[in-house]
Amino acid sequence: MHLYMITRGIKNEVDQFITELQGKYLPFKWRDANKGDKQVVDAYTQIAVRPIQLWELVFPEGSKDIVLATIFKKDKGLPQHKWHQKFVWALRKMLGMGVEPIPEYKTNEVMPIRCEGIERIGIGVKKDYWITKDGKHVAEWEEGAFEGL
């Protein structure tokens, strides 16, 4: 059986919950085909904890190329299966106004990061607002404004 759920909480508490959960073993019926035995025996298996996680990464817009290239490489953040694109579209819509598909990016520069065995699916990007000298939020940069991460 597969259970899908979402966690939300203090990261180290969530980490502890997952660590304890993946350390649990449950009984099940097993036939060891390698032994040629046709008899079903009682065995134990570890709970397989496979995270499906939604992350928000916040970084300066000027670093878009290096961040997207580091995370997605040349895959453009596309899911492994084409039909998953419908779920990606739905998630993007649920995240709200201003979330757009992953834009084009240069792949000539990346930061070293381990990502072996991890499917990385891009949902979308949302541009930051800018904060003027007067503290007002505006959509576009103007003289003296800084990016509101």
C-alpha positions as CSV (number, residue, x, y, z in Angstrom):
1,M,0.0,0.0,0.0
2,H,1.1,3.5,-0.7
3,L,0.2,6.4,1.6
4,Y,0.7,10.0,0.3
5,M,0.8,12.8,2.8
6,I,2.2,16.3,3.4
7,T,4.2,17.3,6.4
8,R,4.5,20.8,7.7
9,G,6.5,21.7,10.8
10,I,9.8,22.6,12.3
11,K,12.4,21.0,10.1
12,N,14.4,19.1,12.7
13,E,11.1,17.7,14.1
14,V,10.0,16.6,10.6
15,D,13.5,15.0,10.1
16,Q,13.2,13.1,13.4
17,F,9.7,11.9,12.5
18,I,10.9,10.6,9.1
19,T,14.1,9.0,10.7
20,E,12.0,7.2,13.2
21,L,9.4,6.2,10.6
22,Q,12.0,4.7,8.2
23,G,13.4,2.6,11.1
24,K,10.1,0.7,11.5
25,Y,9.8,-2.9,10.3
26,L,6.5,-4.6,9.6
27,P,5.5,-8.2,9.0
28,F,4.5,-9.4,5.5
29,K,4.3,-12.6,3.5
30,W,7.2,-13.4,1.3
31,R,8.2,-16.0,-1.3
32,D,12.0,-16.2,-1.9
33,A,12.2,-16.9,-5.6
34,N,16.0,-17.1,-5.4
35,K,15.7,-20.2,-3.3
36,G,13.2,-21.9,-5.6
37,D,10.9,-22.2,-2.6
38,K,7.3,-22.1,-3.5
39,Q,6.2,-21.8,0.1
40,V,5.2,-18.4,1.4
41,V,7.0,-17.5,4.7
42,D,6.6,-14.8,7.3
43,A,9.2,-12.0,6.9
44,Y,9.7,-8.4,7.9
45,T,10.3,-5.3,5.7
46,Q,11.3,-1.8,6.4
47,I,8.9,1.0,5.8
48,A,10.1,2.7,2.5
49,V,10.0,6.4,3.1
50,R,10.1,8.1,-0.2
51,P,9.7,11.9,0.1
52,I,7.7,13.9,-2.4
53,Q,8.5,17.3,-1.2
54,L,7.5,20.8,-2.2
55,W,10.3,23.4,-1.7
56,E,10.5,27.1,-2.2
57,L,13.9,28.4,-2.9
58,V,14.5,32.2,-2.6
59,F,17.4,33.8,-4.4
60,P,18.3,37.0,-6.2
61,E,16.8,37.2,-9.7
62,G,20.3,37.9,-11.1
63,S,21.4,34.4,-10.1
64,K,18.5,32.7,-12.0
65,D,20.8,31.0,-14.5
66,I,23.3,29.5,-12.1
67,V,20.6,28.3,-9.6
68,L,18.3,26.7,-12.3
69,A,21.3,25.1,-14.1
70,T,22.6,23.8,-10.8
71,I,19.3,22.2,-9.8
72,F,17.9,21.1,-13.1
73,K,21.1,20.8,-15.2
74,K,20.0,20.6,-18.9
75,D,16.7,18.8,-18.1
76,K,14.8,22.1,-17.7
77,G,13.0,20.7,-14.6
78,L,10.7,18.5,-16.7
79,P,9.1,15.5,-14.9
80,Q,10.2,12.0,-15.8
81,H,6.7,11.1,-17.2
82,K,4.9,13.5,-19.6
83,W,1.6,13.0,-18.0
84,H,3.0,14.4,-14.7
85,Q,3.1,17.8,-16.4
86,K,-0.7,18.0,-15.7
87,F,0.1,17.8,-11.9
88,V,2.9,20.4,-12.3
89,W,0.4,22.7,-14.0
90,A,-2.1,22.2,-11.2
91,L,0.5,22.8,-8.5
92,R,1.6,26.0,-10.3
93,K,-2.0,27.2,-10.3
94,M,-2.5,26.3,-6.6
95,L,0.5,28.4,-5.7
96,G,-1.2,31.4,-6.9
97,M,-0.7,34.6,-8.9
98,G,2.5,35.2,-10.7
99,V,3.9,31.7,-10.7
100,E,5.1,31.0,-14.2
101,P,6.7,27.9,-15.8
102,I,10.4,27.4,-15.5
103,P,12.0,30.0,-17.9
104,E,14.9,29.3,-20.3
105,Y,18.3,29.5,-18.6
106,K,21.9,29.2,-19.5
107,T,23.6,26.0,-18.4
108,N,27.3,27.0,-18.8
109,E,27.8,27.6,-15.1
110,V,26.8,25.5,-12.2
111,M,27.5,25.2,-8.5
112,P,28.8,21.8,-7.3
113,I,25.9,19.9,-5.6
114,R,25.0,16.3,-5.1
115,C,21.7,15.4,-6.7
116,E,22.2,11.7,-7.7
117,G,19.1,9.6,-7.4
118,I,16.8,12.6,-7.0
119,E,14.2,13.6,-9.5
120,R,14.0,17.3,-9.6
121,I,10.8,18.6,-11.1
122,G,10.4,22.4,-11.7
123,I,7.0,23.8,-10.9
124,G,7.5,27.4,-11.6
125,V,9.1,30.7,-10.7
126,K,7.7,33.9,-9.3
127,K,9.5,37.2,-9.6
128,D,10.3,39.2,-6.5
129,Y,8.9,42.7,-5.9
130,W,11.2,45.7,-5.4
131,I,11.3,48.0,-2.4
132,T,11.8,51.7,-3.2
133,K,13.7,54.3,-1.1
134,D,10.4,55.2,0.4
135,G,9.7,51.5,1.4
136,K,7.0,51.0,-1.2
137,H,6.7,47.7,-3.0
138,V,6.8,48.0,-6.8
139,A,6.9,45.4,-9.6
140,E,9.9,46.7,-11.5
141,W,13.3,48.0,-10.4
142,E,13.7,51.7,-10.1
143,E,16.7,53.8,-9.1
144,G,17.6,53.1,-5.5
145,A,15.3,50.1,-5.1
146,F,16.4,46.7,-3.8
147,E,15.0,43.3,-4.4
148,G,12.4,42.1,-1.8
149,L,13.4,38.5,-1.3
